[in-house]
Amino acid sequence: LASLPSFPPADEIDAADRPSVAGVLEFGDPEAGPTLVLNGHVDVVPADDASWETDPFEPHWDGEKLHARGAADMKTNLALLVFVAKHLHDEYADEIDGRVIVESVTGEEEGGIGAPAAALSNPYPFDRDAAIITEPTDQRVVTATAGVLMKELTVSGRSAHAATRWRGESVLPHFNRIHRAFEELERERHNRITHPLYDYPVNWPMNIGVVNAGDWASNVPARLTAQVRIGFAPSETLEAAEAEYEERLQSVVEDSEWLMDHPPTFERRAIHFEPSELEADSPIVQRLQSAMLNHGIEETQPIGKTYSADSRFYIAEGIPTVIFGPGTIDQAHFPNEFIRWSDVQQAGDVLVDTCKAYLQNPNSSPERSE
């Protein structure tokens, strides 16, 4: 796993007291049926207490809304998988053959620790035929996820006393020009690189999420570092997207005498995320679409997402993997994060029917009830 480009370096992995756990349910003749993985990540991002109306780590109800960090992304959806598996066992054990694996994995928010271990170094004594990951998709079928490249930009200037700042060279104007150039490239890429599953205001977002500059109010800032997140299409390679941003940076450098003499660096960070895409006619997608229609969800056409997900590891291993779950990504990493309980219940019904139909008939087109 350590040899994989997107696997975090060993010194960046904190796995202490963070186990990834899987449970296997066998039905009828396990060898006569398929094996279906139900996967979710148990880790969450930090929460700023000051931005929340209540303690983010003390779940509470507001009507049918469950508020907590991880309510949508995605502890609720992971817990739902346990009950989906239990319902299959309690109600349909005599009607199906095969296996259901429920996986609770860690480290998704950091780039993936548990999922690549589960997907790419198969810990089970049998093959896996398909997988469902219950990220919050607003109960839409997600078959494509974007790639993400993380880079660190460093710009150098010259320090001076603020009272004679003209003797220095502030990094801020140079950074502003680079930022504007990257935003312009983001717009160009949105218009130029199209994909049938993507129709967002910005399909391949670039975001500068962390900026550090200067050391004292009376000093001209002489050094700036910025962490840059670059999104790219499922049809692109990481190298192609990276080259475009490096070329745009170079164009800014060539327009500045200072930057020509003091070129910025733009280094790839340790973690990146490959894009992934599953064929829309995959049997697991068809079973899911049929179950959605049977439970009153009419929007069954697959869509793509601008984020990356653990699905990429399973697809890379040749395991058809679809993403579907209650809740919306708009609530992920957000203050007062919540999920609607009616959506959880409906998604649970859909997932039970999807699993049952797939275990009974993993290959041919499904029958839909009227």
C-alpha positions as CSV (number, residue, x, y, z in Angstrom):
1,L,0.0,0.0,0.0
2,A,2.8,2.4,0.8
3,S,3.9,2.2,-2.9
4,L,0.6,3.7,-4.1
5,P,0.9,7.4,-5.1
6,S,-2.2,8.4,-3.2
7,F,-1.5,6.5,0.0
8,P,-0.4,8.8,2.8
9,P,3.3,8.6,3.9
10,A,3.9,6.6,7.0
11,D,4.8,9.6,9.1
12,E,1.5,11.2,8.3
13,I,-0.7,8.3,9.3
14,D,-2.1,8.3,12.8
15,A,-3.7,4.9,13.1
16,A,-3.5,4.5,16.9
17,D,-6.8,3.5,18.3
18,R,-8.4,4.0,14.9
19,P,-9.3,0.5,13.7
20,S,-11.0,-0.3,10.4
21,V,-13.5,-3.1,11.0
22,A,-15.5,-5.4,8.7
23,G,-18.3,-7.8,9.3
24,V,-19.3,-10.6,6.9
25,L,-22.8,-12.0,6.7
26,E,-23.2,-15.2,4.7
27,F,-26.6,-16.2,3.2
28,G,-27.7,-19.6,2.0
29,D,-24.9,-21.0,-0.1
30,P,-22.3,-18.2,0.0
31,E,-20.4,-19.6,-3.0
32,A,-23.5,-19.7,-5.2
33,G,-24.1,-16.0,-4.9
34,P,-22.2,-12.7,-5.2
35,T,-20.3,-10.8,-2.6
36,L,-21.5,-7.2,-2.0
37,V,-19.5,-4.7,0.0
38,L,-21.3,-2.0,1.9
39,N,-18.7,0.6,2.9
40,G,-18.6,3.9,4.9
41,H,-15.9,5.9,6.7
42,V,-16.1,6.5,10.4
43,D,-13.7,9.4,10.7
44,V,-14.9,13.0,10.6
45,V,-13.3,16.4,10.1
46,P,-12.7,18.8,13.1
47,A,-15.5,21.1,14.2
48,D,-15.1,24.7,15.3
49,D,-17.2,24.9,18.5
50,A,-17.7,28.6,18.1
51,S,-19.5,28.1,14.8
52,W,-22.0,25.6,16.2
53,E,-25.1,26.4,18.2
54,T,-24.6,23.2,20.2
55,D,-21.8,20.8,21.0
56,P,-20.9,19.2,17.7
57,F,-20.0,15.9,19.3
58,E,-23.3,15.6,21.3
59,P,-26.0,14.6,18.8
60,H,-29.3,16.2,19.3
61,W,-32.7,16.3,17.5
62,D,-34.5,19.3,16.0
63,G,-37.7,17.9,14.7
64,E,-36.7,15.3,12.1
65,K,-33.2,16.7,11.8
66,L,-30.3,15.0,13.6
67,H,-27.5,17.5,14.3
68,A,-23.9,16.4,15.0
69,R,-20.5,16.4,13.4
70,G,-20.7,13.4,11.1
71,A,-24.5,13.4,10.9
72,A,-24.3,13.6,7.1
73,D,-20.7,12.9,6.5
74,M,-21.1,10.1,7.4
75,K,-21.6,8.3,10.7
76,T,-25.3,8.1,10.2
77,N,-24.9,6.5,6.8
78,L,-22.3,4.1,8.1
79,A,-24.6,3.0,11.0
80,L,-27.4,2.7,8.4
81,L,-25.4,-0.1,6.7
82,V,-25.4,-2.2,9.8
83,F,-29.2,-2.0,10.0
84,V,-29.5,-2.8,6.3
85,A,-27.4,-5.9,6.8
86,K,-29.5,-6.9,9.8
87,H,-32.7,-6.4,7.9
88,L,-31.5,-8.6,5.1
89,H,-30.6,-11.3,7.7
90,D,-33.8,-11.0,9.6
91,E,-36.2,-10.9,6.6
92,Y,-34.6,-12.4,3.6
93,A,-32.0,-14.9,4.8
94,D,-33.9,-17.8,3.2
95,E,-34.3,-16.1,-0.2
96,I,-30.7,-15.1,-1.1
97,D,-27.3,-16.6,-1.6
98,G,-24.0,-14.9,-1.3
99,R,-22.3,-12.5,1.2
100,V,-22.7,-9.0,2.4
101,I,-19.6,-7.2,3.9
102,V,-20.1,-4.1,6.1
103,E,-16.9,-2.1,6.2
104,S,-16.2,0.7,8.7
105,V,-13.0,2.4,7.5
106,T,-10.8,5.1,8.9
107,G,-8.8,7.9,7.3
108,E,-11.1,8.8,4.3
109,E,-10.8,12.5,5.2
110,E,-7.0,12.2,5.1
111,G,-6.9,10.6,1.7
112,G,-7.8,7.0,2.5
113,I,-6.2,4.6,5.0
114,G,-8.8,1.9,5.7
115,A,-10.4,1.8,2.3
116,P,-7.2,1.1,0.3
117,A,-6.3,-1.6,2.8
118,A,-9.7,-3.2,2.3
119,A,-9.9,-2.7,-1.4
120,L,-6.4,-3.2,-2.7
121,S,-5.0,-5.8,-0.4
122,N,-8.1,-8.0,-0.2
123,P,-8.3,-9.2,3.4
124,Y,-11.0,-11.7,2.6
125,P,-10.6,-15.3,1.4
126,F,-13.0,-14.6,-1.5
127,D,-13.5,-12.2,-4.3
128,R,-15.8,-9.1,-4.1
129,D,-18.3,-8.5,-6.9
130,A,-19.6,-5.0,-6.3
131,A,-19.7,-2.3,-3.7
132,I,-21.9,0.5,-2.4
133,I,-20.4,3.5,-0.5
134,T,-23.0,5.6,1.4
135,E,-21.5,9.0,1.1
136,P,-24.2,11.7,1.3
137,T,-25.4,12.1,-2.3
138,D,-28.9,13.5,-1.6
139,Q,-30.1,10.1,-2.7
140,R,-28.7,10.5,-6.2
141,V,-26.7,7.8,-8.0
142,V,-23.0,8.9,-8.2
143,T,-20.9,6.9,-10.7
144,A,-18.0,9.4,-11.2
145,T,-15.8,11.4,-8.8
146,A,-13.2,14.0,-9.7
147,G,-9.5,13.8,-9.1
148,V,-7.8,16.1,-6.7
149,L,-4.2,17.2,-6.6
150,M,-2.6,19.0,-3.6
151,K,0.3,21.3,-4.2
152,E,2.2,23.8,-2.1
153,L,3.2,27.2,-3.6
154,T,6.1,29.1,-2.1
155,V,6.8,32.7,-3.1
156,S,9.9,34.6,-1.9
157,G,10.3,38.4,-1.5
158,R,12.6,40.6,0.5
159,S,12.1,41.8,4.1
160,A,12.4,45.4,5.1
161,H,11.1,47.7,7.9
162,A,7.5,48.7,7.3
163,A,8.6,52.4,7.7
164,T,10.8,52.0,4.6
165,R,8.8,49.2,2.9
166,W,9.9,50.4,-0.5
167,R,13.3,48.9,0.2
168,G,11.6,45.5,0.5
169,E,9.7,43.3,-1.9
170,S,6.3,42.1,-0.5
171,V,5.2,38.7,-1.6
172,L,1.5,39.7,-1.5
173,P,1.2,41.4,-4.9
174,H,3.0,38.5,-6.5
175,F,0.7,36.0,-4.8
176,N,-2.3,38.0,-5.9
177,R,-1.3,37.8,-9.5
178,I,-0.7,34.1,-9.3
179,H,-4.1,33.6,-7.6
180,R,-5.9,35.6,-10.3
181,A,-4.1,33.6,-13.0
182,F,-5.1,30.3,-11.4
183,E,-8.7,31.5,-11.1
184,E,-8.7,32.4,-14.8
185,L,-7.3,28.9,-15.7
186,E,-10.1,27.4,-13.5
187,R,-12.7,29.2,-15.7
188,E,-11.0,28.1,-18.9
189,R,-10.8,24.5,-17.8
190,H,-14.5,24.6,-16.8
191,N,-15.5,25.7,-20.3
192,R,-13.0,23.5,-22.2
193,I,-13.1,20.2,-20.3
194,T,-16.6,18.8,-20.5
195,H,-18.1,15.6,-19.1
196,P,-21.7,14.4,-19.5
197,L,-22.1,13.8,-15.7
198,Y,-20.9,17.2,-14.6
199,D,-23.0,20.4,-14.7
200,Y,-21.8,22.6,-11.8
201,P,-21.0,26.3,-11.6
202,V,-17.4,25.1,-11.5
203,N,-16.8,21.6,-12.6
204,W,-13.1,21.3,-11.7
205,P,-12.6,23.7,-8.8
206,M,-9.2,25.2,-7.7
207,N,-9.1,26.3,-4.1
208,I,-6.3,27.9,-2.1
209,G,-7.2,26.8,1.4
210,V,-4.2,27.8,3.5
211,V,-2.0,30.9,3.1
212,N,0.8,31.8,5.5
213,A,2.8,35.0,5.0
214,G,4.9,37.3,7.1
215,D,6.2,37.2,10.6
216,W,5.6,40.7,12.1
217,A,3.3,43.7,11.4
218,S,6.3,46.0,11.0
219,N,8.1,43.7,8.5
220,V,7.5,43.5,4.8
221,P,6.4,39.9,4.2
222,A,9.3,38.1,2.5
223,R,7.9,34.6,2.3
224,L,4.5,33.1,1.5
225,T,3.3,29.5,1.4
226,A,-0.1,28.5,0.1
227,Q,-1.7,25.1,-0.1
228,V,-3.5,24.6,-3.4
229,R,-6.2,22.1,-4.2
230,I,-6.7,21.4,-7.9
231,G,-9.7,19.4,-9.1
232,F,-9.6,17.5,-12.4
233,A,-11.9,15.5,-14.6
234,P,-12.4,11.7,-14.6
235,S,-11.2,11.8,-18.2
236,E,-7.9,13.6,-17.3
237,T,-4.6,12.4,-15.9
238,L,-3.2,14.0,-12.8
239,E,-0.1,14.9,-14.8
240,A,-2.0,16.8,-17.5
241,A,-3.9,18.9,-14.9
242,E,-0.8,19.6,-13.0
243,A,1.1,20.7,-16.1
244,E,-1.6,23.3,-16.9
245,Y,-1.3,25.0,-13.6
246,E,2.5,24.8,-13.7
247,E,2.5,26.4,-17.2
248,R,0.1,29.2,-16.0
249,L,2.4,29.9,-13.0
250,Q,5.3,30.1,-15.4
251,S,3.5,32.7,-17.5
252,V,3.1,34.9,-14.4
253,V,6.8,34.4,-13.5
254,E,7.9,35.4,-17.0
255,D,5.9,38.7,-16.7
256,S,7.8,39.7,-13.5
257,E,11.4,40.6,-13.3
258,W,11.4,39.8,-9.6
259,L,9.9,36.4,-10.0
260,M,12.3,35.6,-12.8
261,D,15.2,36.3,-10.5
262,H,13.4,34.6,-7.5
263,P,11.2,31.9,-9.0
264,P,8.5,30.5,-6.8
265,T,8.3,26.7,-6.1
266,F,5.2,24.7,-6.7
267,E,5.7,21.3,-5.1
268,R,3.3,18.3,-5.1
269,R,2.2,17.4,-1.6
270,A,2.3,13.9,-0.3
271,I,-1.4,13.0,-0.9
272,H,-3.5,13.2,-4.0
273,F,-6.7,11.6,-5.1
274,E,-7.3,9.8,-8.4
275,P,-10.6,10.2,-10.3
276,S,-12.9,7.3,-10.8
277,E,-15.8,6.4,-13.0
278,L,-18.2,3.4,-13.3
279,E,-20.2,2.5,-16.4
280,A,-23.8,3.5,-16.0
281,D,-25.1,0.1,-17.2
282,S,-23.2,-1.8,-14.4
283,P,-25.6,-4.3,-12.7
284,I,-25.2,-2.8,-9.3
285,V,-26.2,0.6,-10.7
286,Q,-29.2,-1.0,-12.4
287,R,-30.3,-2.7,-9.1
288,L,-30.0,0.6,-7.3
289,Q,-32.0,2.6,-9.9
290,S,-34.8,0.0,-9.8
291,A,-35.0,0.1,-6.0
292,M,-35.0,3.9,-6.1
293,L,-38.0,3.9,-8.5
294,N,-39.8,1.4,-6.3
295,H,-39.5,3.7,-3.3
296,G,-40.6,6.9,-5.0
297,I,-37.2,8.4,-6.1
298,E,-37.5,9.5,-9.7
299,E,-34.1,11.1,-10.2
300,T,-32.2,7.9,-11.1
301,Q,-29.8,9.2,-13.7
302,P,-26.2,8.9,-12.7
303,I,-24.3,12.1,-11.9
304,G,-20.6,12.9,-11.1
305,K,-19.3,14.7,-8.1
306,T,-16.5,17.3,-7.8
307,Y,-15.1,15.6,-4.8
308,S,-13.0,12.4,-4.5
309,A,-14.1,9.4,-2.5
310,D,-13.0,5.9,-1.4
311,S,-14.8,4.4,-4.4
312,R,-11.7,5.0,-6.4
313,F,-9.8,2.3,-4.6
314,Y,-12.5,-0.3,-5.3
315,I,-12.9,0.7,-8.9
316,A,-9.1,0.5,-9.3
317,E,-9.3,-3.1,-8.0
318,G,-11.9,-3.9,-10.7
319,I,-14.8,-3.9,-8.2
320,P,-17.9,-2.0,-9.6
321,T,-18.6,0.6,-7.0
322,V,-21.5,3.1,-6.8
323,I,-22.0,5.9,-4.3
324,F,-25.5,6.5,-2.8
325,G,-26.7,7.8,0.5
326,P,-29.0,10.1,2.4
327,G,-27.9,13.6,3.3
328,T,-26.3,16.3,1.2
329,I,-22.7,17.2,0.7
330,D,-23.8,20.8,1.4
331,Q,-23.9,19.8,5.1
332,A,-20.5,18.0,5.1
333,H,-17.8,19.9,7.1
334,F,-20.5,22.6,7.8
335,P,-21.5,24.2,11.1
336,N,-24.6,22.7,12.6
337,E,-24.3,19.8,10.2
338,F,-27.6,17.7,10.0
339,I,-29.4,14.9,8.2
340,R,-33.1,14.5,7.8
341,W,-34.4,11.3,9.3
342,S,-37.0,10.7,6.6
343,D,-34.2,10.6,4.1
344,V,-32.3,8.1,6.2
345,Q,-35.3,5.8,6.4
346,Q,-36.0,6.0,2.6
347,A,-32.4,5.4,1.7
348,G,-32.4,2.4,4.1
349,D,-35.4,0.9,2.2
350,V,-33.6,1.5,-1.1
351,L,-30.4,-0.1,0.0
352,V,-32.2,-3.2,1.4
353,D,-34.0,-3.7,-1.9
354,T,-30.8,-3.1,-3.9
355,C,-28.8,-5.6,-1.9
356,K,-31.6,-8.2,-2.0
357,A,-32.0,-7.8,-5.8
358,Y,-28.3,-7.9,-6.5
359,L,-27.7,-11.0,-4.3
360,Q,-30.6,-12.8,-6.1
361,N,-29.7,-11.7,-9.6
362,P,-26.3,-10.0,-10.0
363,N,-26.1,-10.1,-13.8
364,S,-29.3,-9.6,-15.8
365,S,-31.5,-6.5,-16.0
366,P,-33.7,-6.1,-12.9
367,E,-37.4,-6.2,-12.9
368,R,-39.2,-3.1,-11.6
369,S,-42.4,-3.2,-9.7
370,E,-45.3,-1.1,-11.0
